[in-house]
């Protein structure tokens, strides 16, 4: 079977060399069916890439990565080929890299032990993450994380338990109440040069790093300090396995209802490099307002609005209405003391013909 796979692979190379991509793809698929290999997947990925089918190219790179992970004889040269191809394909698919890195993301993980040796042993047993005691690395990522182990803090624990009430399972709160300490993770590490391209990628890779990390140290929940959003371990796992812009926004952002002043607002979009948003209660019916808010947050990420300075129009598919949004400074939190402060500001919803009041319009330079 191995020899037959080699023959089909050579036929594929010959077809590609003469520009016959259709035949080349047929031969490559046959070779992979006989004997999946890193080279076969990467060659087929290049064929897809030449036809500008970036999704199929990236899917084959992921398959090559799976072969790499499953074979203990895989080499660093194999990995370099995979990483180079993935970087090149992603660059072609997403030519605009999005918001630059200007925000550190801080995460607290309640843990059952604060013995560094025990924690490092647990992490070292994972193939996808490693640590030197001060920083954490994800093997397939480009973000370097600062980490520290903190003693039990009942104030933080009570805060997490309070934030989980009504939204998480009872046993999560029980595990937090019985924790021994906290594993504190910050992304990215600022002392090292990062090959990470943008703020959104930092947030995305952090979710993929939290997945194996929480499994390794048995952390029941993750507190995103930039928004006070608490994610149960199952939610992190689901987001990491099926990442979408909507899932990433939901993981980092928390929605608050200011009943006194009559509006709903988000906190946490600065983790992704974007402003938060605010919607007055009298603008959108209450049964739709939260959906519209999340719809707009996802819209920002999909449309790369990070460099829009002062105003934009947004049409909601939920209400079928178009809204004019003005961008203002974040005035809810202390910029020096509160991780929830959004340095990129806040988008405020209004009807196109309505005059915005109660704020002084500003231009926030990127």
N, C-alpha and C positions, 0 to 999 in steps of 0.2 A: 504493500500500500504506500510505503514511503517513497519507493522508486516511481510509482505511478504519479504521486503528488509532485515530485520533482519534474517529471516530464511535462505535466500540465502547467506547472509554473514557468518552465522554459518556453512553452508554447505561448503563454500569456505575454512574456517579455518580448518575444518575437513579434507578436501582434501589435503590442503597444509601440514597438520601435518603428513599425511601418505606418503608425497612425490609426490602426484599426481598434478603436477603443471598445466597440461593441463585442468583438471577438475576444479581446483581451480580458474584459470583465467576465465573460462566460468561462474562459479558461481559469481565471483566478478563483472564481466561485467553486469550480470543480476541484481545483487544487486544495482549497480550504476545506471542502467537504471531506476529502480524503485524509488530509493532515493539516489541521489548523496550525499556523506558525506566525511568528511576529513578522517575518519578511513578507509572507503572502498577504497578510492584512495591510501592511504598510504600502505594498506595491498597489493593492487594490484601492487604498485610500488616495494614493497619488493619481490614479486613473480617474477617480471621482472628482478630485480636486481640479484636474485639467479640464474637466467638463463643467466646472463651477458648481458642482453639487457638494457644497460645503458640509451639509448635515450628514450625508452618507460618508464623506471623507472622515469626519470627526467620529462617527459611529464605528468605523473600522479601526481608527486609532484607539478607541476605547476597548475594542476587542483585542487588539495587540497588547494593550496594557493588562487585560485579564490573562492572556497567555503568559505574559511576563511574571505576573504575580503567582500563577499556578506552577511555574517551573523553577525549582530551586537552583538550576544551573544557568538561569538568565544572567547576563553580564551587564556591567555598567555601560558598555557600548550600546547594547540593546536599548537600555533606558534613555540614553542620549538621543537615539534615533526617534524614539517615541515622543519625547519632550519637544524635540525640534519640530517634528511634524505637527504636533498639536498646537504649538505656538504660532506656526506659520499659517495653519488653517484658521485658527481663531482670529488672527490679524486680518485675514482676507474676509472673513465673515462679518467681523465687527471693526471696520476701519476707524470708527470714532471710539476711542477708549473710554469715554465717559469722564466723570468728575475726578480731578486729581486727589491724591491722598492728603487730607488735611485734618483728619479726625481719628483719634484713637478710640477703639471700642473696648469697653471694660466688662468682663463677665465674672460673676461669682458662682462657684459650684460648691454646694454643701457636701462635705465628705465625712466618712465614718472614722478616718484615722488621719493624724497629722504627722505620722512618722515618715520623714522624707525617704528613708531607705525602702520602706514598704511601698510607697507610692511610685518611686522610680522603677522598682522591680516590676510593678504592674504595668507601667507604661512601656518598659523595655520588652515586654512579652508581645506587644503589638507590632506588626510589621509596618504599619502605616504612620506611626508617630514615634518620636524619640526625644530625649531631653538630656541636657548636660547639667541639670540642677537649677539653672537660672533662666534658660530659654527652652521653648518647645518648638519642635519642627514637625511639619507634616511632610512625609517623603515626597508626595506627588505635588506639593504646593510650592509657592514662592514667598509666602508670608512667614516671617519669624516672629514668635510670640514671647513676650516677657511673662514669666510665671513666678508665683510665690505662694507659699503655704502659710495660712494665717490661723491663729488660735480661734477657738470658739468665741463667737460674739453674739450674745442673746438678743441684742437690739436688732442686728441684721437678720437673725433667724426669725424673730417675731415679725419683722417687716415682710420677709418673704412669705411667711405663713399667712399674713393678712392679705397679701397680694394674690395668693392662690385661692382664697375662700370663694367658693361658688364657681370657680373656673377649672380647678384641678381636682384630681381624686384625693380622697381623705388620706390614703396611705402616703401620698407625696408630702403632705404637711407633717405627718407623723415622722417620716424619715428626716425631714428638716429639723424638727424639734429635738431629735436625738442625735444630731450631727456632732462631730468632734471638732470640726474646724472648717475652713474654706480654702478652696483652690482658686486663686485669683489669676485670671488670664487677661492680658492686654495685647491688642493687635493694632498696628504692627509694632515690632521692636524698632525704636527710632535710632539706635546706635549702629545699625548695619544697613548697608545699601540693599534696597529691595528691588527685585525684578517685577514685583507686582505692579500692574499698570494703573489701577485707579481705585478709588474708595469702594465702589461697588464690588470689585473683585476681592478686596480685603474682607468685606462682609460675607461674600459667598464662600470664600475659602475657610473663614472662621467656622461657618456652619458645618462644613465637611470635616473640619478638625475636631469640633465638639463631639461629633458622632463617635469616633473611636475613643476619644478621651473620656467621655462620660461612661462608655462601656467599660473602659479600663479601671476607672476609680469608683465605679458604682455611684455616680452622682445622680440623684433622682430628678433634679431640676437645674435649670440654668437661669440666673438672674442677669438680664442685660441692663447694666446700670445706666446706659445712655437713655433709657426710656422707662425703666422699672417694669419692663415686660418679663414675665416668668414663663419659660417654656419647659414643659415636662420632657423627660428624656425621649419618650415616644414621638413627640412632635419634632424634636431635632432630627431623630432618625428618619422620619417620613420626609422632612424637607430635604435632607441630604440625599435621599434615594430618588426623590422626584423634585428637583429644584425648578421652580418657576419664579418669575419676578413677583407674582402675587404672594407666593409662599415666603420669599425672602422679606418682602415688606411686612408681612404679618408676623414674622419671627422677631423683627427688630422694633416694630412700631406698636405703641399702645394708644388707645383712643380714650380720651377723657371727656366727660360731660360737665360743662360749667353751667349748672342750672341757674346760678345767681345772675350771670351776665347773659345767659341765653345763647350759648353756642357749643358746638362739639369741635374738639381739636385733637390733632395727633401729636405724638411725641416720639422721637427716635429716628426720623428720616436722615438726620445728619450722620448716622452710622453708614448710610449708603451714599452720602455726599449731596443730599438734596434738602430743600426747605421742607418744613412741616406744612400743615394746612388747617384752616379754620372755617367752619360753616355755621352761620347764624341759624338758630332754630326756626325763625320765621321765613327763611328762604326756601327750605326743602322740608316736606312732611317728615315727621319724626321716624316713621316706619322705613324711610328710604335713606335717611341722612348718613347713617354709618356705612351703608353699602356704597354710597356715592363717594364718601371720603376715601375708602379703600380703593375704589375704582380710580380716583385721581392720583393716589400715591403710586399705584401700578403704572398709570399713564405716564408719570414723570420718568420712571425708569425705562419704560419701553421706548419713549420718544426722546430720551437724553436731553431733558429740559434744564440740566444743571447750569448751563450758561445763559439762560434767559434771565434778564436782569430785573425788570420792573413790572411787567404785566404780561398776561397771556389769556387766551380764550380756551375754554374747555367745554366740550359737548358730552354730556352724560348719556350713555345708552340706557340707563335705568330710568331717568326722568324725561329723556328726550328734550332736554333744555340745554341751552348754551349759556355759560356763565363767564363773566369777566372777573379775573383774579388780579389783585394787586399784591405786590411783595413788600413786606414790612419787616422791621427788625423784631427779633424774638425778645419779648419783654416779660416773660413769665418766670424765668429762672436766673439765678446769679451766675454770670458767665465764669466767675472764678471758683465757685464752690460746688456748683450743681452740674453733674454730668449730663443732665437733660437739656441744658442750654443748647440751642441750635444756632451755630454761628452763621448758617446760611439763610436764616430768617424764616418767615412764615407767609404762605400764600393765604389770602383772605378772599372767600367767595363773595360775589355780589352779582346782581342782575346786570346785564350789559348797560342798561340805561340808568342804573342807580348810582348815586354819588356815594363814595366811600367816606365814612365819617368815623371819628374816634381814633384815628391813627394819623400819623404824619408820614406820608409816602417817602420812601428812601430808595436810593439806587445802591444795591449791594454788589460791589465788584467781585468778580471771581479771580 
